[in-house]
Amino acid sequence: MKRTYEVQIHRTEAGRPWSYSQAEALQREWADRIDQGVESRTLFLFSEFEPTVTLGRRQRLNENIQIPSGVRLLATDRGGLET
């Protein structure tokens, strides 16, 4: 069985990577559309983020995490520690 895929390219302004929050919002919006039956296609989201460290649900905020200058720190509802 031959499969075909539609490719859509979404970019931010040239030379500016996406913020983690922008990409996460798009990902959640797409998942909601699938859950509601509005969309059935799979989304592959390839992106380059601005420098960001995310803290998952299992990360304890009292642990010693060193964040370099210019790197954004965001808490997420995803599992895991910091990435």
N, C-alpha and C positions, 0 to 999 in steps of 0.2 A: 504494500500500500504506500503510495507516494504522499508525503505530507508537504504542505507549503506553509510558510510563515510570513506574516506581515511584519515588517520592520518599521518602527517609528523612531525617529531620533529627536530627542528633546535636549536642547542645550541652554546653558546660561550664557551670559555675555562672553564673548571671546576673551580668553585669558583669565576668566574667573571661574574657579570650580564651584560646584554646588555646596551649600551648607548641608551638614548632616540633617538638619531639621527639614530642609526643602525636600530632600530625597525620601526621608521617612514619611513625610506628608503624602507624597505621590504614591509611595508604596501602600500606605494605609488606605488611601482613597481607592486605589485599584482593587485591593482586597475587599473593601466594602462593596464595590460594584459587582464583584464576582459573587459575594455572599447574597446580595439582593437579586441576583439573576439578571442584572442589567448587562453584564459582560461575561463572556465565557473564555476569552483568549487568555493565554499565559503572558505575563509581562516579565521580560528579562531586563533588569535595570542595571546598566553598567554606568558607573560614575566615578568621578574623581572628587573627593571632598576636600574642603579646606581642612587644615590640621585640627583634628578633634580626637579627644579621648572620651569614650562612653563608659558609664558605670552601669552594669547590669544589676538585677535584683539581688544577686548573691554578694555583691561587693559591700563591704562594711566601710562606712565613711571615716571611721576612726583609724583605718589602716594607713600606713605611710605611703602615699602615692605622690610621686614627684611629677608635676606637669611643667614642661618647658614653657618659657615665655612665648606668647603668641599662639598657644594651643588652647583651643576651647574645650571646656569640660562640661559634659551633658549627662544627666541621669536618664536612663531608659527603663522601660518596663520589660525588657527582654532578660532572659536568664544569663547567667554567667557573671564574670568578674569585670575587669576593665579591659578594653581593647583600644 
